[in-house]
Amino acid sequence: MNFIGVAGFSLSNNKFKLGEIYYKLDPAYWGKGYATELAKRLVVLGFDTLGLHKVEAGVATENTKSVKVLEKIGMTREGLRRKILPIRGDWKDNFHYAIVEDDPRDY
């Protein structure tokens, strides 16, 4: 078995039933569908196992491939957080995405 990256959840206070997914894959595994499959499984885990109402994700606005992953799994862009991500010495903007438990999805 090979290590290909990390992924997980940051959970909010139980009252809000909210979680934020994150993932980071080794570049050798980019473009092979792993991020999409991983993001889907995290959403399912959030709703079916953790009993969440909403699953969120943030992505640097320049990260077009990850934006496509989030949109492919049915997340909706809900907003923009300006200059919140410290990346390589610069502050970058972040798109905020989310999916709610009763949003349509085919997985």
JORA-V571175 format. One record per residue. N is the residue number from 1. RES is the residue in three letters. D_LAST is the distance of its C-alpha to the last C-alpha in whole Angstrom. Layout:
# JORA-V571175
N:RES:D_LAST / N:RES:D_LAST
This chain:
# JORA-V571175
1:MET:26 / 2:ASN:26 / 3:PHE:25 / 4:ILE:23 / 5:GLY:22 / 6:VAL:22 / 7:ALA:19 / 8:GLY:19 / 9:PHE:19 / 10:SER:22 / 11:LEU:22 / 12:SER:24 / 13:ASN:27 / 14:ASN:25 / 15:LYS:26 / 16:PHE:24 / 17:LYS:21 / 18:LEU:20 / 19:GLY:19 / 20:GLU:19 / 21:ILE:17 / 22:TYR:19 / 23:TYR:19 / 24:LYS:22 / 25:LEU:22 / 26:ASP:25 / 27:PRO:26 / 28:ALA:26 / 29:TYR:22 / 30:TRP:21 / 31:GLY:20 / 32:LYS:18 / 33:GLY:15 / 34:TYR:15 / 35:ALA:15 / 36:THR:11 / 37:GLU:10 / 38:LEU:12 / 39:ALA:11 / 40:LYS:7 / 41:ARG:9 / 42:LEU:11 / 43:VAL:9 / 44:VAL:8 / 45:LEU:12 / 46:GLY:13 / 47:PHE:12 / 48:ASP:12 / 49:THR:15 / 50:LEU:17 / 51:GLY:17 / 52:LEU:16 / 53:HIS:17 / 54:LYS:16 / 55:VAL:15 / 56:GLU:17 / 57:ALA:18 / 58:GLY:21 / 59:VAL:22 / 60:ALA:25 / 61:THR:26 / 62:GLU:27 / 63:ASN:24 / 64:THR:22 / 65:LYS:20 / 66:SER:18 / 67:VAL:18 / 68:LYS:17 / 69:VAL:14 / 70:LEU:14 / 71:GLU:14 / 72:LYS:11 / 73:ILE:8 / 74:GLY:10 / 75:MET:13 / 76:THR:16 / 77:ARG:19 / 78:GLU:22 / 79:GLY:25 / 80:LEU:27 / 81:ARG:29 / 82:ARG:32 / 83:LYS:33 / 84:ILE:31 / 85:LEU:30 / 86:PRO:33 / 87:ILE:32 / 88:ARG:35 / 89:GLY:38 / 90:ASP:37 / 91:TRP:35 / 92:LYS:32 / 93:ASP:30 / 94:ASN:26 / 95:PHE:23 / 96:HIS:22 / 97:TYR:18 / 98:ALA:16 / 99:ILE:13 / 100:VAL:14 / 101:GLU:12 / 102:ASP:13 / 103:ASP:12 / 104:PRO:9 / 105:ARG:6 / 106:ASP:4 / 107:TYR:0
